[in-house]
Amino acid sequence: MFGQRFDLVRPGTSVLVSFPRGTPVEDALLVVKADARRLGAHCSDMYFREVNATGTWANKVRPGGFHFDARDARDETPKWLKLRLLELKVGSGHTDKGQPYLNVYVKNLQRTGYRVAGLLGEDDHTEAAAPEEGCQKMMSLEARVHGQASDLQGSVAIGY
C-alpha cells in the first residue's frame, strides 16, 4: 500500500490485509491471511503454503470465502478475483527442489475508502521481517597482520 519492500522471514500465519482497520475478523469486509513455512535449509527460504480470503466481500463472491493451498495448485494462469473495489490474485510456483508455494497480489487497496490493517496495509512489518534467534546472518571477518597466522585479529558482523 505504501510501496514498502521487505522479506517475510518468520514462519506462521500472517494477516496480509484486513479492513476496516480495527474491526474484528468476524465483522471485516475482507481479511487475507497467509501461512508461511520454511521450505529450504536457509532461514530466508520462506514461502506461502496456504492463503485464505474471508469476510463480507469474499463471501459475496463465494460463500465461505476462498482457500488456496499450494499442494493443490495446478499449472494454470491465475486470474484476478474482483472483490468489490479491489482485486486479489493468488498464483502458484515451485522452488528449484519442486516444493510448491503461493504468491499473493492485491490491487487497489487505496480505493476501498477504509484504513487497511495487515502487513500489506498500515501495520508494522518490523517483527515479521526480523529473523528468529539463530537465523541472523553472521560473517566472520578475519584480518592478518603482515600475513602472520600468529597475529590474527578478528571481528564479527551481524546483519539482517
N, C-alpha and C positions, 0 to 999 in steps of 0.2 A: 504494500500500500504506500509505503514511504520510499520505495526503491532501495531498501537496505539489503545487504548481502551478508549471509552468514552460513556456516555449516552447522547442521544439527548433529551433535556428537554424543547425545545422551539417549540410551535405549528407553523404550516405553511409549505410552500413548501421549500425544501432544494435541492440544486444541490449535488448529491452524486458523480457523475462522469461527467467530460466534458473534451474533448480533441480534438485537441491540445489545451493546456492551452493558454488562451488569445484570442482564436478565438471566434467571435460572434456565438451565438447559431445557427443561420440560416446557418452558414458555417461549423459547427462542424462535426466531423466524428461520434461522439457519445455523447449524453447527457442523463444522467439518473437523473430524478427528482422524489422526493417522497414527498407526503403531509402527515405530521404527525399531529395527533389530540389526545387530551387527552380523554381517554376512561374510566376514573375512577375518584374517589374522590381525589386521591393523585396527586400532581404535577408531579410525576415521572411516572404516568400511560400514557406514550406517545407511540403511535403506528402509523405505516404507514397505511393509508387507501387507497391511490392511488399511483401508480408508473407509470411513462411514460419513455420510451426509444425511443429517436428520433435521427436523424442525418443520414448521408450518410450510415454508416454501418448497422443501423437498417432498413433503407428504402430498402436496397438491399435484405433483408430477407422478409420484409413485407412492402409494400408501405404505408407510413404514420407512420411507426414505431409500437411500442407496447404500449398498455394501459392496466393496471391491476387495478381492483377495488375490494377491499376486500368484498364488498357487493355482488359481482357476483361470488366470489370464490367457487369452488366445492372441495369436499374432494378427491383430486387427488394427486398423487405423482408428484411434479413439475419436469420439465425437464430443462436441461441446454440448453440455446439458444446459438448457435455458431454465434458470430458476428465478423467475420474475425479472428483476433488474440486473442480475449478474449471470455469469456463465461459469461452469465448472467442467473441467476435463480431467480424467484420470487415465493415464496411459501406462503401458507396461514395458518393461525392458528386462534384461538379464545381465548379470555380471559376467566377466570373462570365464568364470568357472561354471556358468549356467544357472546360477541362482536367480530366480525371478524376483522382480521388485516393481514398485509403482511410482509414478511421478504424478504430482498434483499441480494443476494450473487453475487459477481463478482470475477472471476478468471483471472489471467494472465494479470493484468493491466500493469505490467512492460514490458511485451512482445510487447506492442503497438509501442514502439520506440518513443513515444511522451511524453512530460510533461503533466501530468494529473491534472486538476483542480477539485474542489469539496471536500466534506467532507471525501471521501474515497481516495482522491488524495493528492495533496500538499497544499490545502487550510487549513487555520487555523480553528479549530473547537471550539475555546475557547468560542465564543459567543453562538453557538448552544448548548454547554454543560453547560452554565451558567443559573441557574434558573431565571425566571422572578421575578420581585419585588413581594413580598408576597408569594413566593414559596420557600424561603430559609428555610432550616430545622432549627428550634430553639429548644433549650433544656434549661430548667431551672435547674440549679444545686443549690441545697439548702443544706446548712450545718448548723447543730445545735450545738452550743457550750454547752457541758455538758448536752445535752438533754433538755435544757430550751427553750420553744417556744418563750419567750420574747427576746432571744439572737440570733434570726435568722440572718444569713448572706446569701447573695445571689450573684450569678453571672450568666451571660448568655453566652452561647457558640453558635456561628453561624457558620455553615459549609455548604458546598455544597455537 
